Amino acid sequence: MKAIWNNEIIAESDKTISVEGNHYFPVEAVRKEFLKPSDKYNICPWKGTASYYTLLVNCEENKDAAWFYPYTKPVAKQIENYIAFWKGVEVKK
């Protein structure tokens, strides 16, 4: 799978984990130079607290377009520290 935004491949892996229609990429498959930490967080009742990244690609920002769970609840351990995308980021094979 590939995550693409603003004509750049942000992440690429054949080891993504699909949860609720989102592909979570292993952290080592994500190009960290495109990630900028965000103050946003969100609480999921069964996964835990999600933290966000803003994407910065080719001088354009996509605010809070990536998220991850640094510490998950036990039922979601398989996606702990994996990164997922939304807000116009295209995820495809």
PDB file as gemmi writes it, atoms N, CA and C in Angstrom:
CRYST1    1.000    1.000    1.000  90.00  90.00  90.00 P 1                      
ATOM      1  N   MET A   1       0.842  -1.179   0.000  1.00  0.00           N  
ATOM      2  CA  MET A   1       0.000   0.000   0.000  1.00  0.00           C  
ATOM      3  C   MET A   1       0.890   1.246   0.000  1.00  0.00           C  
ATOM      4  N   LYS A   2       0.339   2.312  -0.579  1.00  0.00           N  
ATOM      5  CA  LYS A   2       1.020   3.599  -0.620  1.00  0.00           C  
ATOM      6  C   LYS A   2       0.077   4.676  -0.103  1.00  0.00           C  
ATOM      7  N   ALA A   3       0.632   5.626   0.615  1.00  0.00           N  
ATOM      8  CA  ALA A   3      -0.094   6.830   1.015  1.00  0.00           C  
ATOM      9  C   ALA A   3       0.531   7.985   0.241  1.00  0.00           C  
ATOM     10  N   ILE A   4      -0.303   8.693  -0.524  1.00  0.00           N  
ATOM     11  CA  ILE A   4       0.192   9.752  -1.418  1.00  0.00           C  
ATOM     12  C   ILE A   4      -0.564  11.042  -1.129  1.00  0.00           C  
ATOM     13  N   TRP A   5       0.192  12.131  -1.018  1.00  0.00           N  
ATOM     14  CA  TRP A   5      -0.419  13.450  -0.905  1.00  0.00           C  
ATOM     15  C   TRP A   5       0.501  14.477  -1.552  1.00  0.00           C  
ATOM     16  N   ASN A   6      -0.095  15.401  -2.270  1.00  0.00           N  
ATOM     17  CA  ASN A   6       0.630  16.495  -2.933  1.00  0.00           C  
ATOM     18  C   ASN A   6       1.756  15.945  -3.829  1.00  0.00           C  
ATOM     19  N   ASN A   7       1.433  14.882  -4.554  1.00  0.00           N  
ATOM     20  CA  ASN A   7       2.344  14.263  -5.530  1.00  0.00           C  
ATOM     21  C   ASN A   7       3.582  13.612  -4.918  1.00  0.00           C  
ATOM     22  N   GLU A   8       3.522  13.272  -3.635  1.00  0.00           N  
ATOM     23  CA  GLU A   8       4.639  12.593  -2.977  1.00  0.00           C  
ATOM     24  C   GLU A   8       4.132  11.327  -2.285  1.00  0.00           C  
ATOM     25  N   ILE A   9       4.946  10.301  -2.298  1.00  0.00           N  
ATOM     26  CA  ILE A   9       4.636   9.098  -1.530  1.00  0.00           C  
ATOM     27  C   ILE A   9       5.063   9.374  -0.091  1.00  0.00           C  
ATOM     28  N   ILE A  10       4.092   9.379   0.804  1.00  0.00           N  
ATOM     29  CA  ILE A  10       4.331   9.657   2.217  1.00  0.00           C  
ATOM     30  C   ILE A  10       4.733   8.377   2.949  1.00  0.00           C  
ATOM     31  N   ALA A  11       4.102   7.267   2.552  1.00  0.00           N  
ATOM     32  CA  ALA A  11       4.370   5.977   3.186  1.00  0.00           C  
ATOM     33  C   ALA A  11       4.157   4.876   2.160  1.00  0.00           C  
ATOM     34  N   GLU A  12       4.896   3.766   2.347  1.00  0.00           N  
ATOM     35  CA  GLU A  12       4.752   2.622   1.444  1.00  0.00           C  
ATOM     36  C   GLU A  12       5.117   1.352   2.204  1.00  0.00           C  
ATOM     37  N   SER A  13       4.202   0.378   2.166  1.00  0.00           N  
ATOM     38  CA  SER A  13       4.454  -0.885   2.869  1.00  0.00           C  
ATOM     39  C   SER A  13       3.490  -1.954   2.385  1.00  0.00           C  
ATOM     40  N   ASP A  14       3.960  -3.201   2.433  1.00  0.00           N  
ATOM     41  CA  ASP A  14       3.061  -4.332   2.182  1.00  0.00           C  
ATOM     42  C   ASP A  14       2.644  -4.966   3.512  1.00  0.00           C  
ATOM     43  N   LYS A  15       2.922  -4.261   4.618  1.00  0.00           N  
ATOM     44  CA  LYS A  15       2.592  -4.771   5.950  1.00  0.00           C  
ATOM     45  C   LYS A  15       1.676  -3.818   6.710  1.00  0.00           C  
ATOM     46  N   THR A  16       0.737  -3.193   6.008  1.00  0.00           N  
ATOM     47  CA  THR A  16      -0.222  -2.332   6.691  1.00  0.00           C  
ATOM     48  C   THR A  16      -1.235  -3.200   7.423  1.00  0.00           C  
ATOM     49  N   ILE A  17      -1.896  -2.594   8.391  1.00  0.00           N  
ATOM     50  CA  ILE A  17      -2.965  -3.261   9.131  1.00  0.00           C  
ATOM     51  C   ILE A  17      -4.233  -2.458   8.894  1.00  0.00           C  
ATOM     52  N   SER A  18      -5.284  -3.131   8.424  1.00  0.00           N  
ATOM     53  CA  SER A  18      -6.543  -2.451   8.133  1.00  0.00           C  
ATOM     54  C   SER A  18      -7.479  -2.547   9.339  1.00  0.00           C  
ATOM     55  N   VAL A  19      -7.908  -1.380   9.827  1.00  0.00           N  
ATOM     56  CA  VAL A  19      -8.849  -1.295  10.942  1.00  0.00           C  
ATOM     57  C   VAL A  19      -9.883  -0.238  10.590  1.00  0.00           C  
ATOM     58  N   GLU A  20     -11.140  -0.626  10.632  1.00  0.00           N  
ATOM     59  CA  GLU A  20     -12.250   0.293  10.353  1.00  0.00           C  
ATOM     60  C   GLU A  20     -12.084   1.033   9.031  1.00  0.00           C  
ATOM     61  N   GLY A  21     -11.562   0.343   8.024  1.00  0.00           N  
ATOM     62  CA  GLY A  21     -11.407   0.928   6.698  1.00  0.00           C  
ATOM     63  C   GLY A  21     -10.164   1.795   6.513  1.00  0.00           C  
ATOM     64  N   ASN A  22      -9.329   1.908   7.534  1.00  0.00           N  
ATOM     65  CA  ASN A  22      -8.094   2.684   7.442  1.00  0.00           C  
ATOM     66  C   ASN A  22      -6.893   1.754   7.437  1.00  0.00           C  
ATOM     67  N   HIS A  23      -5.913   2.074   6.605  1.00  0.00           N  
ATOM     68  CA  HIS A  23      -4.668   1.305   6.581  1.00  0.00           C  
ATOM     69  C   HIS A  23      -3.663   1.998   7.496  1.00  0.00           C  
ATOM     70  N   TYR A  24      -3.185   1.251   8.462  1.00  0.00           N  
ATOM     71  CA  TYR A  24      -2.163   1.737   9.388  1.00  0.00           C  
ATOM     72  C   TYR A  24      -0.812   1.230   8.904  1.00  0.00           C  
ATOM     73  N   PHE A  25       0.126   2.162   8.711  1.00  0.00           N  
ATOM     74  CA  PHE A  25       1.452   1.850   8.194  1.00  0.00           C  
ATOM     75  C   PHE A  25       2.449   1.703   9.338  1.00  0.00           C  
ATOM     76  N   PRO A  26       3.357   0.729   9.233  1.00  0.00           N  
ATOM     77  CA  PRO A  26       4.427   0.655  10.230  1.00  0.00           C  
ATOM     78  C   PRO A  26       5.228   1.956  10.215  1.00  0.00           C  
ATOM     79  N   VAL A  27       5.656   2.394  11.376  1.00  0.00           N  
ATOM     80  CA  VAL A  27       6.346   3.687  11.479  1.00  0.00           C  
ATOM     81  C   VAL A  27       7.580   3.747  10.580  1.00  0.00           C  
ATOM     82  N   GLU A  28       8.274   2.634  10.404  1.00  0.00           N  
ATOM     83  CA  GLU A  28       9.478   2.650   9.572  1.00  0.00           C  
ATOM     84  C   GLU A  28       9.158   2.788   8.084  1.00  0.00           C  
ATOM     85  N   ALA A  29       7.892   2.645   7.694  1.00  0.00           N  
ATOM     86  CA  ALA A  29       7.482   2.768   6.294  1.00  0.00           C  
ATOM     87  C   ALA A  29       7.059   4.200   5.936  1.00  0.00           C  
ATOM     88  N   VAL A  30       7.056   5.082   6.926  1.00  0.00           N  
ATOM     89  CA  VAL A  30       6.590   6.454   6.728  1.00  0.00           C  
ATOM     90  C   VAL A  30       7.790   7.397   6.626  1.00  0.00           C  
ATOM     91  N   ARG A  31       7.737   8.286   5.647  1.00  0.00           N  
ATOM     92  CA  ARG A  31       8.818   9.270   5.448  1.00  0.00           C  
ATOM     93  C   ARG A  31       8.665  10.400   6.479  1.00  0.00           C  
ATOM     94  N   LYS A  32       9.446  10.317   7.507  1.00  0.00           N  
ATOM     95  CA  LYS A  32       9.321  11.226   8.646  1.00  0.00           C  
ATOM     96  C   LYS A  32       9.604  12.688   8.312  1.00  0.00           C  
ATOM     97  N   GLU A  33      10.315  12.928   7.223  1.00  0.00           N  
ATOM     98  CA  GLU A  33      10.591  14.320   6.855  1.00  0.00           C  
ATOM     99  C   GLU A  33       9.323  15.080   6.484  1.00  0.00           C  
ATOM    100  N   PHE A  34       8.230  14.351   6.221  1.00  0.00           N  
ATOM    101  CA  PHE A  34       6.963  14.993   5.875  1.00  0.00           C  
ATOM    102  C   PHE A  34       6.047  15.191   7.088  1.00  0.00           C  
ATOM    103  N   LEU A  35       6.444  14.694   8.265  1.00  0.00           N  
ATOM    104  CA  LEU A  35       5.594  14.747   9.455  1.00  0.00           C  
ATOM    105  C   LEU A  35       6.002  15.877  10.386  1.00  0.00           C  
ATOM    106  N   LYS A  36       5.005  16.629  10.817  1.00  0.00           N  
ATOM    107  CA  LYS A  36       5.215  17.711  11.774  1.00  0.00           C  
ATOM    108  C   LYS A  36       4.267  17.448  12.957  1.00  0.00           C  
ATOM    109  N   PRO A  37       4.788  17.301  14.180  1.00  0.00           N  
ATOM    110  CA  PRO A  37       3.911  17.017  15.318  1.00  0.00           C  
ATOM    111  C   PRO A  37       2.805  18.050  15.479  1.00  0.00           C  
ATOM    112  N   SER A  38       1.669  17.580  15.927  1.00  0.00           N  
ATOM    113  CA  SER A  38       0.496  18.426  16.144  1.00  0.00           C  
ATOM    114  C   SER A  38       0.080  18.319  17.619  1.00  0.00           C  
ATOM    115  N   ASP A  39      -0.613  19.323  18.104  1.00  0.00           N  
ATOM    116  CA  ASP A  39      -1.140  19.292  19.472  1.00  0.00           C  
ATOM    117  C   ASP A  39      -2.476  18.566  19.562  1.00  0.00           C  
ATOM    118  N   LYS A  40      -3.050  18.216  18.431  1.00  0.00           N  
ATOM    119  CA  LYS A  40      -4.370  17.582  18.409  1.00  0.00           C  
ATOM    120  C   LYS A  40      -4.296  16.160  18.968  1.00  0.00           C  
ATOM    121  N   TYR A  41      -5.344  15.785  19.658  1.00  0.00           N  
ATOM    122  CA  TYR A  41      -5.511  14.402  20.089  1.00  0.00           C  
ATOM    123  C   TYR A  41      -6.993  14.071  20.086  1.00  0.00           C  
ATOM    124  N   ASN A  42      -7.285  12.801  20.085  1.00  0.00           N  
ATOM    125  CA  ASN A  42      -8.661  12.334  20.055  1.00  0.00           C  
ATOM    126  C   ASN A  42      -8.720  11.038  20.849  1.00  0.00           C  
ATOM    127  N   ILE A  43      -9.816  10.821  21.545  1.00  0.00           N  
ATOM    128  CA  ILE A  43      -9.943   9.606  22.345  1.00  0.00           C  
ATOM    129  C   ILE A  43     -10.928   8.653  21.685  1.00  0.00           C  
ATOM    130  N   CYS A  44     -10.467   7.449  21.426  1.00  0.00           N  
ATOM    131  CA  CYS A  44     -11.312   6.385  20.894  1.00  0.00           C  
ATOM    132  C   CYS A  44     -11.604   5.437  22.055  1.00  0.00           C  
ATOM    133  N   PRO A  45     -12.870   5.084  22.265  1.00  0.00           N  
ATOM    134  CA  PRO A  45     -13.205   4.255  23.426  1.00  0.00           C  
ATOM    135  C   PRO A  45     -12.558   2.871  23.421  1.00  0.00           C  
ATOM    136  N   TRP A  46     -12.245   2.338  22.242  1.00  0.00           N  
ATOM    137  CA  TRP A  46     -11.668   0.982  22.256  1.00  0.00           C  
ATOM    138  C   TRP A  46     -10.199   0.928  21.836  1.00  0.00           C  
ATOM    139  N   LYS A  47      -9.683   1.986  21.181  1.00  0.00           N  
ATOM    140  CA  LYS A  47      -8.276   1.984  20.763  1.00  0.00           C  
ATOM    141  C   LYS A  47      -7.379   2.772  21.713  1.00  0.00           C  
ATOM    142  N   GLY A  48      -7.885   3.853  22.268  1.00  0.00           N  
ATOM    143  CA  GLY A  48      -7.083   4.693  23.155  1.00  0.00           C  
ATOM    144  C   GLY A  48      -7.032   6.125  22.663  1.00  0.00           C  
ATOM    145  N   THR A  49      -5.986   6.840  23.032  1.00  0.00           N  
ATOM    146  CA  THR A  49      -5.826   8.250  22.662  1.00  0.00           C  
ATOM    147  C   THR A  49      -4.930   8.369  21.443  1.00  0.00           C  
ATOM    148  N   ALA A  50      -5.466   8.980  20.398  1.00  0.00           N  
ATOM    149  CA  ALA A  50      -4.720   9.181  19.152  1.00  0.00           C  
ATOM    150  C   ALA A  50      -4.006  10.527  19.196  1.00  0.00           C  
ATOM    151  N   SER A  51      -2.782  10.530  18.713  1.00  0.00           N  
ATOM    152  CA  SER A  51      -2.017  11.760  18.497  1.00  0.00           C  
ATOM    153  C   SER A  51      -1.939  11.994  16.993  1.00  0.00           C  
ATOM    154  N   TYR A  52      -1.680  13.247  16.595  1.00  0.00           N  
ATOM    155  CA  TYR A  52      -1.722  13.602  15.173  1.00  0.00           C  
ATOM    156  C   TYR A  52      -0.427  14.216  14.685  1.00  0.00           C  
ATOM    157  N   TYR A  53      -0.259  14.147  13.376  1.00  0.00           N  
ATOM    158  CA  TYR A  53       0.802  14.854  12.664  1.00  0.00           C  
ATOM    159  C   TYR A  53       0.156  15.710  11.588  1.00  0.00           C  
ATOM    160  N   THR A  54       0.740  16.857  11.320  1.00  0.00           N  
ATOM    161  CA  THR A  54       0.411  17.645  10.142  1.00  0.00           C  
ATOM    162  C   THR A  54       1.422  17.254   9.067  1.00  0.00           C  
ATOM    163  N   LEU A  55       0.965  17.097   7.838  1.00  0.00           N  
ATOM    164  CA  LEU A  55       1.872  16.797   6.733  1.00  0.00           C  
ATOM    165  C   LEU A  55       2.397  18.107   6.153  1.00  0.00           C  
ATOM    166  N   LEU A  56       3.671  18.141   5.882  1.00  0.00           N  
ATOM    167  CA  LEU A  56       4.297  19.286   5.226  1.00  0.00           C  
ATOM    168  C   LEU A  56       5.049  18.744   4.018  1.00  0.00           C  
ATOM    169  N   VAL A  57       4.449  18.963   2.830  1.00  0.00           N  
ATOM    170  CA  VAL A  57       4.969  18.390   1.590  1.00  0.00           C  
ATOM    171  C   VAL A  57       5.002  19.471   0.522  1.00  0.00           C  
ATOM    172  N   ASN A  58       6.167  19.671  -0.072  1.00  0.00           N  
ATOM    173  CA  ASN A  58       6.329  20.668  -1.137  1.00  0.00           C  
ATOM    174  C   ASN A  58       5.763  22.027  -0.729  1.00  0.00           C  
ATOM    175  N   CYS A  59       6.113  22.442   0.486  1.00  0.00           N  
ATOM    176  CA  CYS A  59       5.730  23.748   1.044  1.00  0.00           C  
ATOM    177  C   CYS A  59       4.228  23.899   1.304  1.00  0.00           C  
ATOM    178  N   GLU A  60       3.483  22.803   1.300  1.00  0.00           N  
ATOM    179  CA  GLU A  60       2.052  22.855   1.615  1.00  0.00           C  
ATOM    180  C   GLU A  60       1.768  22.004   2.838  1.00  0.00           C  
ATOM    181  N   GLU A  61       0.847  22.496   3.689  1.00  0.00           N  
ATOM    182  CA  GLU A  61       0.464  21.781   4.905  1.00  0.00           C  
ATOM    183  C   GLU A  61      -0.897  21.118   4.754  1.00  0.00           C  
ATOM    184  N   ASN A  62      -1.017  19.957   5.349  1.00  0.00           N  
ATOM    185  CA  ASN A  62      -2.294  19.263   5.471  1.00  0.00           C  
ATOM    186  C   ASN A  62      -2.439  18.987   6.968  1.00  0.00           C  
ATOM    187  N   LYS A  63      -3.153  19.888   7.640  1.00  0.00           N  
ATOM    188  CA  LYS A  63      -3.232  19.891   9.101  1.00  0.00           C  
ATOM    189  C   LYS A  63      -3.886  18.618   9.648  1.00  0.00           C  
ATOM    190  N   ASP A  64      -3.190  17.989  10.577  1.00  0.00           N  
ATOM    191  CA  ASP A  64      -3.693  16.818  11.301  1.00  0.00           C  
ATOM    192  C   ASP A  64      -4.133  15.688  10.378  1.00  0.00           C  
ATOM    193  N   ALA A  65      -3.408  15.476   9.297  1.00  0.00           N  
ATOM    194  CA  ALA A  65      -3.795  14.490   8.281  1.00  0.00           C  
ATOM    195  C   ALA A  65      -3.285  13.078   8.560  1.00  0.00           C  
ATOM    196  N   ALA A  66      -2.496  12.912   9.610  1.00  0.00           N  
ATOM    197  CA  ALA A  66      -2.002  11.587   9.978  1.00  0.00           C  
ATOM    198  C   ALA A  66      -2.217  11.398  11.476  1.00  0.00           C  
ATOM    199  N   TRP A  67      -2.526  10.169  11.875  1.00  0.00           N  
ATOM    200  CA  TRP A  67      -2.693   9.914  13.303  1.00  0.00           C  
ATOM    201  C   TRP A  67      -2.105   8.566  13.677  1.00  0.00           C  
ATOM    202  N   PHE A  68      -1.841   8.441  14.974  1.00  0.00           N  
ATOM    203  CA  PHE A  68      -1.287   7.199  15.510  1.00  0.00           C  
ATOM    204  C   PHE A  68      -1.663   7.087  16.983  1.00  0.00           C  
ATOM    205  N   TYR A  69      -1.551   5.901  17.495  1.00  0.00           N  
ATOM    206  CA  TYR A  69      -1.822   5.630  18.906  1.00  0.00           C  
ATOM    207  C   TYR A  69      -0.504   5.233  19.574  1.00  0.00           C  
ATOM    208  N   PRO A  70       0.115   6.150  20.340  1.00  0.00           N  
ATOM    209  CA  PRO A  70       1.389   5.798  20.975  1.00  0.00           C  
ATOM    210  C   PRO A  70       1.229   4.701  22.033  1.00  0.00           C  
ATOM    211  N   TYR A  71       0.078   4.668  22.684  1.00  0.00           N  
ATOM    212  CA  TYR A  71      -0.239   3.634  23.674  1.00  0.00           C  
ATOM    213  C   TYR A  71      -1.689   3.250  23.459  1.00  0.00           C  
ATOM    214  N   THR A  72      -1.911   2.023  23.043  1.00  0.00           N  
ATOM    215  CA  THR A  72      -3.281   1.576  22.779  1.00  0.00           C  
ATOM    216  C   THR A  72      -3.842   0.816  23.969  1.00  0.00           C  
ATOM    217  N   LYS A  73      -5.137   0.636  23.916  1.00  0.00           N  
ATOM    218  CA  LYS A  73      -5.776  -0.296  24.845  1.00  0.00           C  
ATOM    219  C   LYS A  73      -5.417  -1.709  24.373  1.00  0.00           C  
ATOM    220  N   PRO A  74      -5.495  -2.701  25.251  1.00  0.00           N  
ATOM    221  CA  PRO A  74      -5.050  -4.063  24.890  1.00  0.00           C  
ATOM    222  C   PRO A  74      -5.651  -4.615  23.598  1.00  0.00           C  
ATOM    223  N   VAL A  75      -6.903  -4.342  23.318  1.00  0.00           N  
ATOM    224  CA  VAL A  75      -7.562  -4.900  22.138  1.00  0.00           C  
ATOM    225  C   VAL A  75      -6.997  -4.339  20.820  1.00  0.00           C  
ATOM    226  N   ALA A  76      -6.294  -3.210  20.873  1.00  0.00           N  
ATOM    227  CA  ALA A  76      -5.773  -2.565  19.662  1.00  0.00           C  
ATOM    228  C   ALA A  76      -4.240  -2.590  19.591  1.00  0.00           C  
ATOM    229  N   LYS A  77      -3.595  -3.411  20.369  1.00  0.00           N  
ATOM    230  CA  LYS A  77      -2.123  -3.450  20.422  1.00  0.00           C  
ATOM    231  C   LYS A  77      -1.466  -3.583  19.047  1.00  0.00           C  
ATOM    232  N   GLN A  78      -2.137  -4.257  18.104  1.00  0.00           N  
ATOM    233  CA  GLN A  78      -1.526  -4.497  16.792  1.00  0.00           C  
ATOM    234  C   GLN A  78      -1.264  -3.206  16.021  1.00  0.00           C  
ATOM    235  N   ILE A  79      -1.943  -2.095  16.355  1.00  0.00           N  
ATOM    236  CA  ILE A  79      -1.713  -0.835  15.631  1.00  0.00           C  
ATOM    237  C   ILE A  79      -0.938   0.186  16.453  1.00  0.00           C  
ATOM    238  N   GLU A  80      -0.459  -0.196  17.616  1.00  0.00           N  
ATOM    239  CA  GLU A  80       0.291   0.740  18.440  1.00  0.00           C  
ATOM    240  C   GLU A  80       1.491   1.277  17.665  1.00  0.00           C  
ATOM    241  N   ASN A  81       1.573   2.614  17.580  1.00  0.00           N  
ATOM    242  CA  ASN A  81       2.629   3.336  16.861  1.00  0.00           C  
ATOM    243  C   ASN A  81       2.588   3.179  15.346  1.00  0.00           C  
ATOM    244  N   TYR A  82       1.569   2.559  14.795  1.00  0.00           N  
ATOM    245  CA  TYR A  82       1.376   2.560  13.343  1.00  0.00           C  
ATOM    246  C   TYR A  82       0.684   3.869  12.972  1.00  0.00           C  
ATOM    247  N   ILE A  83       0.877   4.338  11.741  1.00  0.00           N  
ATOM    248  CA  ILE A  83       0.371   5.640  11.326  1.00  0.00           C  
ATOM    249  C   ILE A  83      -0.667   5.474  10.210  1.00  0.00           C  
ATOM    250  N   ALA A  84      -1.798   6.167  10.360  1.00  0.00           N  
ATOM    251  CA  ALA A  84      -2.867   6.159   9.353  1.00  0.00           C  
ATOM    252  C   ALA A  84      -3.070   7.588   8.838  1.00  0.00           C  
ATOM    253  N   PHE A  85      -3.759   7.697   7.706  1.00  0.00           N  
ATOM    254  CA  PHE A  85      -3.909   8.993   7.026  1.00  0.00           C  
ATOM    255  C   PHE A  85      -5.361   9.246   6.636  1.00  0.00           C  
ATOM    256  N   TRP A  86      -5.688  10.526   6.471  1.00  0.00           N  
ATOM    257  CA  TRP A  86      -6.992  10.959   5.964  1.00  0.00           C  
ATOM    258  C   TRP A  86      -6.832  12.365   5.409  1.00  0.00           C  
ATOM    259  N   LYS A  87      -7.916  13.101   5.271  1.00  0.00           N  
ATOM    260  CA  LYS A  87      -7.890  14.491   4.771  1.00  0.00           C  
ATOM    261  C   LYS A  87      -7.249  14.615   3.400  1.00  0.00           C  
ATOM    262  N   GLY A  88      -7.683  13.782   2.473  1.00  0.00           N  
ATOM    263  CA  GLY A  88      -7.201  13.900   1.103  1.00  0.00           C  
ATOM    264  C   GLY A  88      -5.963  13.086   0.776  1.00  0.00           C  
ATOM    265  N   VAL A  89      -5.404  12.399   1.768  1.00  0.00           N  
ATOM    266  CA  VAL A  89      -4.263  11.520   1.485  1.00  0.00           C  
ATOM    267  C   VAL A  89      -4.816  10.260   0.817  1.00  0.00           C  
ATOM    268  N   GLU A  90      -4.327   9.959  -0.369  1.00  0.00           N  
ATOM    269  CA  GLU A  90      -4.800   8.800  -1.121  1.00  0.00           C  
ATOM    270  C   GLU A  90      -4.010   7.570  -0.679  1.00  0.00           C  
ATOM    271  N   VAL A  91      -4.742   6.542  -0.245  1.00  0.00           N  
ATOM    272  CA  VAL A  91      -4.118   5.277   0.143  1.00  0.00           C  
ATOM    273  C   VAL A  91      -4.568   4.237  -0.867  1.00  0.00           C  
ATOM    274  N   LYS A  92      -3.592   3.641  -1.570  1.00  0.00           N  
ATOM    275  CA  LYS A  92      -3.917   2.682  -2.623  1.00  0.00           C  
ATOM    276  C   LYS A  92      -2.803   1.653  -2.769  1.00  0.00           C  
ATOM    277  N   LYS A  93      -3.101   0.601  -3.554  1.00  0.00           N  
ATOM    278  CA  LYS A  93      -2.093  -0.420  -3.831  1.00  0.00           C  
ATOM    279  C   LYS A  93      -1.085   0.064  -4.822  1.00  0.00           C  
TER     280      LYS A  93                                                      
END                                                                             
